[in-house]
Amino acid sequence: MKDLFPNGNFDEIAITHLADEINRGSSSQYKLPSFQRDAVWKDEQIELLWDSIIRGYPIGALLFARSQKGIMDRTMQPTKSTIADSNKNTPDASEYLIIDGQQRSIAIALGFREYLKNDEARLWIDIFPYLKENTNDGYRFYLCTKKNPCGKIPYMDKLEIEMYSKLGMGQLIKRPDDDNILSYAYPLKAVFPIPFQFVIDYVRKNKDIFDIIKHDVPASIRDKYGELGREIDSNLELLKNKIRQVEDFKIPLYLIKELTDINDLGTAFQRLNSGGVIMGHEELFYSALKLKWPQCHNIVWEIYGHKDAGKFLSPIKIVHLAVRLAVVTLKDESEIKRSDVVRMNQDNFNRLMKYDDNSGKTFLNILQEHFEKGSDAGHSMILDAIIGARQALTYNPGISEDDIGLPAPLLVKLNWRIWHTICAWIVNNGAVDDESRKEIIKFALYDHFYLKAESDIIIREPFQIAHREKGKFPGKQIYDYFKSQIERGVIEPKIKILNPDEFVKTFHTDTNEPMYSIYNNSDFVLWIQREFINKWWPEYDPSRFNNKRDDLPYDVDHIVPAAFFDMRGVKEKVPKRFWDHRYNILNRFGNYRFWPKELNRADQDKGLKKKFLVGNSSDKLPDDNHNYRPDIGLSTVSDIKNASFVNTNKLWEKIPDSKNEWVMKKDGNELFNNEGFDAFDKVTLERIKEIYTSMYYACHQARKNT
C-alpha cells in the first residue's frame, strides 16, 4: 500500500493509483467514514469531470483523515458503496477515510473500471463528436446507466427510436430487467463511442484497439469503421497521447484531524463543500446519526432499495420519518415532543441525543425500535408503513377503472410530507381498509394540487393528527384544519378551493394570467389519464431509480402543436388578444396529453386530423399508420380520443390543422383565423373544466354535501 503524507499534512496522488485502489473494493486502503453521505453527483457532472481530466484542467484537492477507532467505514465502488460489518477498534495506520472528494473519486474510478455484470454505470468516450455537433472538440464523454442505458436522450429522432427498440428498450415494450444491459447498450447521441475502459486497456496494456472494436463494440458502432477508418486511426493516436497524460495526472491531498462529533462535522463539511454540492442541515443530521449508530446506513438503504417500497422517500427522509415517529412517542410533553422535529438540524440532533426517559432508555434506543420492530415478514415498522402507503395510493384497476388512485409517475411527484403523514397513521393502525384508502388518496390529491409552501404548519399538523388518530384515516379532519387556516390567512394555498365554474372564470385571455402555473400544471392530465398510463405501462416504475424526469416512456404532448404558434413574419396580421396570450393558452393543460414517446415523435408537428383526434369516432385507423396499435387498444378514432381525454365537441374540428391555416389568404388578403382561435380557446378551456371537475370531486369536494 502507498504510504501517504510522509512529510506532513500535504501530498499528491496519481488518479490511476486512486482508481486502482477504489476498484479493489473492500481491500482498498481508501474508504468512506460511515457518516459520509452517499454519492449525489448527476451524470453530467461525471462527464464534465472526465472532460476536465482529459484536457488537463485541475479538479481540486481531496481531503483525507486517518482511519480511527470507533468509526465504521464503508468501501467505495464506482457504482455502489458497501458498508463494513464492524467498528474499527484497532485502526490500520495505512488506511484513510475520504472526508471530502467522494464524488470525484468514484467518478475517476469508473473510468478505469473493468465492466462487470450488475454494474450500474459505464463510461464511454466519443472520438468523433464534431461530426454531429458544431464544435472542434476531439472527444466527448458519455455516462450510460441502468436508468439511461443509452445515455440521456432529451429528444430522439426516428433512427434513435428504432435503435432503442432494437436494444429491447422500446417504450411500449416491457422494459427488460437485464443485469447485463450495459454490455450491449451504448450512448445513442455519440458518433463513434468506445467504452473508456477499452481505451485505457489500449494504452496501459498495449491491446489492439481494432481487435477490441471488432469483438467488443456493438455492431451498429462497428459498422461505422469502414466509413471512418482512416480518421479513427488518426484520432486514436491523438487520444493515446491524451491518455498517457491522464496517467500522469495528479491530485493534491490534505490530511486533517479526527472528526468525532457533529460540531466538528458541521464546521468541516460546510467549509469544504463550498465548491461542490453543499451538505445541508438534514445531511449533516444523518451523518451525525451514522457517527453515533453506524449500522443505520445499512438499515436505511435496505428500506430505500426494497422493491415493494419504492424510492419515494430519500434515505434522509426515511431517517426523518423515523425521527418524527420516535419524537411523538416520547412520554413527556417536552419542547422536543411539541416541536415534532419538522426540521432536522444540528440543534435538534444535540437535544435528542441528550434525551432519556428516566429508565435508561435513550432517544437513540427509541429510534432504533422503529427501524427494528415490524411485521411477521421481517420488515421494520418504517418499511411496513411505506409499503402500506404505496399500496393505498396507487391506482388499482382491479377495484374499478374509475379508481381515484394515482398512477406511478404521479406518485414520485408527491411531497415527502404526504408520505410522512400517511405512514404516521399506518404505524398506529396497521392495515388500510377501503374507506381509509379513499381518504388517504383524497388527502394526497388535496395536498399535491392545493397546498403550496413547506411551512412548519403544513408539515406538522397533518402528521400529528394522523399519528394520534385511532380508526379511520382522518382525511376530513386534516382537510377541515387546512380550510380553517386558509380562511384565517395563516396558510397561503397554491390554489384557492374553487368549484369548477369558479376555477375556469379565473382565466382571462385579455388580461395577465394570474394562475399560469396552475393552468400549466400537467399533473392534472397525468391523473386523468391514469387508466391508460397503467394499461400501457403496467411494469413502468419511475421510483425504481428515484428520478422524476429520466426514463420516461411518454411525452407531454401539445394536442395542438407548439410549432403552429410560431408566427414570425405575420405578426402584423395577428390580433393583440392572440399575440399577447398565445403561449399561455398553448401551454395550459387543456392542450396537454400524455402520449407514448414513439407515437408522439412519429407524429412530429401534425395537426388534429392526422393525429386522429377529430373525425367520426367509429372510423378505423389505417393499418399502416403508426398510431394504429391494437396491442395497446388504439384501433379507432374513438380509442385515440378516449385515451387522450378529448371530448366530441365539434369545435375541435374548427381549430387550424396546420401552421399556415392560422393566417389565411382570402381575396388577395391575409386574414387571421379568428374562428379557429376562438374554437381553440373554448375547447381547451372546456377540457380544463372537465379534468378539474373530476379531480375536484375525487378530492376535497366529495367530503361536502354538495
Order of alpha helices (4+ residues) and beta strands (2+ residues): beta-alpha-beta-alpha-beta-beta-beta-beta-alpha-beta-beta-alpha-beta-alpha-alpha-alpha-alpha-beta-alpha-alpha-alpha-alpha-alpha-alpha-alpha-alpha-alpha-alpha-alpha-alpha-alpha-alpha-alpha-alpha-alpha-beta-alpha-alpha-beta-alpha-alpha-beta-beta-alpha
